[in-house]
């Protein structure tokens, strides 16, 4: 039996709330994670309860997660339910926001998607942009809350500066924000400039110190390269490798835990990282051959990151350490990604992910990665204060 009752399950168990939806034309923003504790999808569960779903909206990867990362989603009809679908991840920046025509005729939009706790993960911005559009159209938004799988306690990193805002950082959030989707929705209304008529159906039984495997809920892959809770645990730091020419392990069975490139001196990199004595992590020499994306079908030399104590592990500091190690060990081959990234072509992908080009400059200059990850700032202090005002759950 689940310890935690999600917002979806609470909605389905509440006759008063279901009665309020009767006769309304409902838009539903969902993906494969939008399931009950018994793994019934929200589309089926709501229809079974008599809710009229007029339109589906799909985030990056699509309603059924048919697409890989940064792959244009073109679906127009859900292959299982037959309900019309509006893709909110097309070929342009404008495609990320529903148009007023997409919302035409709807009375309410329900959003139910599992986040993983890092500010680069795009689903929370899809929810936020939906809130913004619905606010302009006078349509109510209901966010069904789900756990932050890597706990809601530990905040890590800096805050995105306005000039580096993008779809991997559209709001002034810390890198590891330690908030749930419902809490972020309140943040977007109060501090993010995305106002709307908002109702958050909170979870029952969730506490901030919980990891996902302590909730009793089933793990459903939030995206194609997020297969396990262990992946989510390292993602905060390891996603930064997307901004480089090194593989972050996409195309393997252990994405973000495995990393490297054909040019990496894995032994030297391991020695560099071990010498830092980072808490909660161990390093294993590894070779892997990605099935797709960077260095596809080519043997990469590198490491596998093993988290040995997750409550002590600092994912962002460790990610900075990996970048610092690659800069030091592979100075002639390691490079920052120069191709367009998440609809942005005039700034480096690493700067968008870091949220501030000064962090990149500090890494290049050899600043200690742990000290850099904990550098104080007025923006981070402001975020911490604002975050406290939006929290819904106790420790």
LINHU-V193370 format. One record per residue. N is the residue number from 1. RES is the residue in one small letter. OMEGA is omega in radians with two decimals (999 if undefined). Layout:
# LINHU-V193370
n->N res->RES omega->OMEGA
n->N res->RES omega->OMEGA
This chain:
# LINHU-V193370
n->1 res->x omega->-3.13
n->2 res->x omega->3.02
n->3 res->x omega->-3.07
n->4 res->x omega->3.06
n->5 res->x omega->-3.09
n->6 res->x omega->3.07
n->7 res->x omega->3.11
n->8 res->x omega->-3.14
n->9 res->x omega->3.08
n->10 res->x omega->3.09
n->11 res->x omega->-3.10
n->12 res->x omega->-3.13
n->13 res->x omega->-3.03
n->14 res->x omega->-3.12
n->15 res->x omega->-3.12
n->16 res->x omega->3.13
n->17 res->x omega->3.13
n->18 res->x omega->3.12
n->19 res->x omega->3.13
n->20 res->x omega->3.12
n->21 res->x omega->-3.10
n->22 res->x omega->3.13
n->23 res->x omega->3.13
n->24 res->x omega->3.07
n->25 res->x omega->-2.95
n->26 res->x omega->2.92
n->27 res->x omega->-3.05
n->28 res->x omega->3.08
n->29 res->x omega->-2.99
n->30 res->x omega->2.99
n->31 res->x omega->-3.08
n->32 res->x omega->-3.14
n->33 res->x omega->-3.04
n->34 res->x omega->-3.05
n->35 res->x omega->3.04
n->36 res->x omega->3.10
n->37 res->x omega->3.09
n->38 res->x omega->3.03
n->39 res->x omega->2.99
n->40 res->x omega->-3.10
n->41 res->x omega->-3.12
n->42 res->x omega->3.13
n->43 res->x omega->-3.11
n->44 res->x omega->-3.08
n->45 res->x omega->-3.13
n->46 res->x omega->3.09
n->47 res->x omega->3.11
n->48 res->x omega->3.14
n->49 res->x omega->3.07
n->50 res->x omega->3.12
n->51 res->x omega->-3.13
n->52 res->x omega->3.12
n->53 res->x omega->-3.08
n->54 res->x omega->-3.04
n->55 res->x omega->3.04
n->56 res->x omega->3.04
n->57 res->x omega->-3.11
n->58 res->x omega->3.08
n->59 res->x omega->3.01
n->60 res->x omega->-3.10
n->61 res->x omega->3.07
n->62 res->x omega->-3.12
n->63 res->x omega->-3.12
n->64 res->x omega->3.12
n->65 res->x omega->3.10
n->66 res->x omega->-2.99
n->67 res->x omega->3.07
n->68 res->x omega->-3.12
n->69 res->x omega->3.14
n->70 res->x omega->3.08
n->71 res->x omega->-3.10
n->72 res->x omega->3.12
n->73 res->x omega->-3.04
n->74 res->x omega->-3.05
n->75 res->x omega->3.12
n->76 res->x omega->3.10
n->77 res->x omega->3.10
n->78 res->x omega->-3.02
n->79 res->x omega->-3.10
n->80 res->x omega->-3.07
n->81 res->x omega->-3.08
n->82 res->x omega->3.13
n->83 res->x omega->3.12
n->84 res->x omega->-3.10
n->85 res->x omega->2.96
n->86 res->x omega->3.09
n->87 res->x omega->3.06
n->88 res->x omega->3.03
n->89 res->x omega->-3.13
n->90 res->x omega->-3.03
n->91 res->x omega->-3.06
n->92 res->x omega->3.08
n->93 res->x omega->-3.12
n->94 res->x omega->-3.10
n->95 res->x omega->-3.10
n->96 res->x omega->-3.10
n->97 res->x omega->3.08
n->98 res->x omega->3.08
n->99 res->x omega->3.09
n->100 res->x omega->3.07
n->101 res->x omega->3.10
n->102 res->x omega->-3.08
n->103 res->x omega->-3.04
n->104 res->x omega->3.08
n->105 res->x omega->-3.13
n->106 res->x omega->3.09
n->107 res->x omega->-3.10
n->108 res->x omega->3.03
n->109 res->x omega->3.10
n->110 res->x omega->-3.14
n->111 res->x omega->-3.13
n->112 res->x omega->-3.12
n->113 res->x omega->3.09
n->114 res->x omega->3.03
n->115 res->x omega->3.10
n->116 res->x omega->2.94
n->117 res->x omega->3.11
n->118 res->x omega->-3.03
n->119 res->x omega->3.14
n->120 res->x omega->-3.05
n->121 res->x omega->-2.83
n->122 res->x omega->-3.02
n->123 res->x omega->-3.09
n->124 res->x omega->3.10
n->125 res->x omega->3.03
n->126 res->x omega->3.05
n->127 res->x omega->-3.12
n->128 res->x omega->3.11
n->129 res->x omega->3.01
n->130 res->x omega->3.10
n->131 res->x omega->3.14
n->132 res->x omega->-3.12
n->133 res->x omega->3.13
n->134 res->x omega->3.08
n->135 res->x omega->3.12
n->136 res->x omega->-3.11
n->137 res->x omega->-3.13
n->138 res->x omega->-3.11
n->139 res->x omega->3.13
n->140 res->x omega->3.06
n->141 res->x omega->3.03
n->142 res->x omega->3.08
n->143 res->x omega->3.09
n->144 res->x omega->-2.96
n->145 res->x omega->3.11
n->146 res->x omega->-3.08
n->147 res->x omega->2.80
n->148 res->x omega->-2.97
n->149 res->x omega->-3.12
n->150 res->x omega->3.13
n->151 res->x omega->3.09
n->152 res->x omega->-3.08
n->153 res->x omega->-2.86
n->154 res->x omega->3.07
n->155 res->x omega->-3.12
n->156 res->x omega->2.89
n->157 res->x omega->-3.08
n->158 res->x omega->-3.14
n->159 res->x omega->-3.14
n->160 res->x omega->3.03
n->161 res->x omega->-3.06
n->162 res->x omega->-3.09
n->163 res->x omega->3.11
n->164 res->x omega->3.08
n->165 res->x omega->3.13
n->166 res->x omega->-3.12
n->167 res->x omega->2.97
n->168 res->x omega->3.11
n->169 res->x omega->-3.06
n->170 res->x omega->-3.09
n->171 res->x omega->-3.12
n->172 res->x omega->-3.11
n->173 res->x omega->2.97
n->174 res->x omega->-3.05
n->175 res->x omega->2.95
n->176 res->x omega->-2.93
n->177 res->x omega->3.10
n->178 res->x omega->3.10
n->179 res->x omega->3.02
n->180 res->x omega->3.10
n->181 res->x omega->3.13
n->182 res->x omega->3.10
n->183 res->x omega->3.08
n->184 res->x omega->3.10
n->185 res->x omega->3.07
n->186 res->x omega->3.10
n->187 res->x omega->-3.12
n->188 res->x omega->3.13
n->189 res->x omega->-3.00
n->190 res->x omega->-2.98
n->191 res->x omega->-3.00
n->192 res->x omega->3.11
n->193 res->x omega->3.10
n->194 res->x omega->-3.06
n->195 res->x omega->3.04
n->196 res->x omega->2.97
n->197 res->x omega->-2.96
n->198 res->x omega->2.92
n->199 res->x omega->3.04
n->200 res->x omega->3.02
n->201 res->x omega->-3.02
n->202 res->x omega->3.04
n->203 res->x omega->2.98
n->204 res->x omega->3.06
n->205 res->x omega->-3.12
n->206 res->x omega->3.05
n->207 res->x omega->-2.97
n->208 res->x omega->-3.10
n->209 res->x omega->-3.07
n->210 res->x omega->2.84
n->211 res->x omega->-3.02
n->212 res->x omega->-3.10
n->213 res->x omega->3.05
n->214 res->x omega->-3.09
n->215 res->x omega->-3.03
n->216 res->x omega->3.14
n->217 res->x omega->3.10
n->218 res->x omega->3.06
n->219 res->x omega->3.01
n->220 res->x omega->-3.09
n->221 res->x omega->3.11
n->222 res->x omega->3.09
n->223 res->x omega->-3.01
n->224 res->x omega->-3.12
n->225 res->x omega->3.08
n->226 res->x omega->-2.97
n->227 res->x omega->-3.01
n->228 res->x omega->3.02
n->229 res->x omega->3.10
n->230 res->x omega->3.09
n->231 res->x omega->-3.14
n->232 res->x omega->-3.11
n->233 res->x omega->-3.10
n->234 res->x omega->-2.98
n->235 res->x omega->-3.09
n->236 res->x omega->3.12
n->237 res->x omega->-3.00
n->238 res->x omega->3.07
n->239 res->x omega->3.13
n->240 res->x omega->3.12
n->241 res->x omega->3.03
n->242 res->x omega->3.14
n->243 res->x omega->-3.10
n->244 res->x omega->3.05
n->245 res->x omega->3.03
n->246 res->x omega->3.11
n->247 res->x omega->3.02
n->248 res->x omega->3.07
n->249 res->x omega->3.01
n->250 res->x omega->-3.07
n->251 res->x omega->3.01
n->252 res->x omega->3.12
n->253 res->x omega->3.12
n->254 res->x omega->-3.13
n->255 res->x omega->3.11
n->256 res->x omega->3.00
n->257 res->x omega->3.01
n->258 res->x omega->3.06
n->259 res->x omega->3.13
n->260 res->x omega->-3.13
n->261 res->x omega->3.13
n->262 res->x omega->-3.05
n->263 res->x omega->-2.99
n->264 res->x omega->2.93
n->265 res->x omega->-2.99
n->266 res->x omega->-3.14
n->267 res->x omega->3.13
n->268 res->x omega->3.12
n->269 res->x omega->3.10
n->270 res->x omega->3.14
n->271 res->x omega->3.12
n->272 res->x omega->-3.07
n->273 res->x omega->3.11
n->274 res->x omega->-3.11
n->275 res->x omega->3.13
n->276 res->x omega->3.09
n->277 res->x omega->-3.14
n->278 res->x omega->-3.07
n->279 res->x omega->2.96
n->280 res->x omega->-3.07
n->281 res->x omega->3.04
n->282 res->x omega->-3.00
n->283 res->x omega->3.13
n->284 res->x omega->3.04
n->285 res->x omega->-3.07
n->286 res->x omega->2.95
n->287 res->x omega->-3.12
n->288 res->x omega->-3.13
n->289 res->x omega->-3.10
n->290 res->x omega->3.10
n->291 res->x omega->3.13
n->292 res->x omega->-3.10
n->293 res->x omega->-2.97
n->294 res->x omega->3.10
n->295 res->x omega->-3.13
n->296 res->x omega->3.10
n->297 res->x omega->3.11
n->298 res->x omega->-3.13
n->299 res->x omega->3.10
n->300 res->x omega->3.03
n->301 res->x omega->-3.14
n->302 res->x omega->-3.04
n->303 res->x omega->2.86
n->304 res->x omega->3.10
n->305 res->x omega->3.11
n->306 res->x omega->3.10
n->307 res->x omega->-3.08
n->308 res->x omega->3.10
n->309 res->x omega->-2.95
n->310 res->x omega->3.14
n->311 res->x omega->3.06
n->312 res->x omega->-3.07
n->313 res->x omega->3.09
n->314 res->x omega->-2.99
n->315 res->x omega->-3.08
n->316 res->x omega->3.10
n->317 res->x omega->3.11
n->318 res->x omega->3.07
n->319 res->x omega->3.05
n->320 res->x omega->-3.14
n->321 res->x omega->3.10
n->322 res->x omega->3.11
n->323 res->x omega->3.13
n->324 res->x omega->3.12
n->325 res->x omega->3.12
n->326 res->x omega->3.09
n->327 res->x omega->-3.08
n->328 res->x omega->-3.00
n->329 res->x omega->-3.05
n->330 res->x omega->-3.00
n->331 res->x omega->-3.10
n->332 res->x omega->-3.03
n->333 res->x omega->-3.14
n->334 res->x omega->-3.11
n->335 res->x omega->3.05
n->336 res->x omega->3.09
n->337 res->x omega->-3.14
n->338 res->x omega->3.13
n->339 res->x omega->3.08
n->340 res->x omega->-3.06
n->341 res->x omega->3.13
n->342 res->x omega->3.02
n->343 res->x omega->3.13
n->344 res->x omega->-3.10
n->345 res->x omega->-3.03
n->346 res->x omega->3.07
n->347 res->x omega->3.14
n->348 res->x omega->3.11
n->349 res->x omega->-3.11
n->350 res->x omega->3.12
n->351 res->x omega->3.07
n->352 res->x omega->-3.14
n->353 res->x omega->3.13
n->354 res->x omega->3.12
n->355 res->x omega->-3.07
n->356 res->x omega->-3.09
n->357 res->x omega->3.13
n->358 res->x omega->3.08
n->359 res->x omega->3.09
n->360 res->x omega->-3.14
n->361 res->x omega->3.14
n->362 res->x omega->3.08
n->363 res->x omega->3.13
n->364 res->x omega->-3.13
n->365 res->x omega->3.09
n->366 res->x omega->3.10
n->367 res->x omega->-3.11
n->368 res->x omega->-3.01
n->369 res->x omega->-3.13
n->370 res->x omega->3.11
n->371 res->x omega->3.14
n->372 res->x omega->-3.11
n->373 res->x omega->-3.08
n->374 res->x omega->-3.13
n->375 res->x omega->-3.12
n->376 res->x omega->3.07
n->377 res->x omega->3.10
n->378 res->x omega->-3.13
n->379 res->x omega->3.12
n->380 res->x omega->3.09
n->381 res->x omega->3.10
n->382 res->x omega->3.12
n->383 res->x omega->-3.13
n->384 res->x omega->3.13
n->385 res->x omega->3.14
n->386 res->x omega->3.14
n->387 res->x omega->-3.12
n->388 res->x omega->-3.10
n->389 res->x omega->-3.05
n->390 res->x omega->-3.05
n->391 res->x omega->-3.08
n->392 res->x omega->-2.96
n->393 res->x omega->3.13
n->394 res->x omega->-3.13
n->395 res->x omega->999
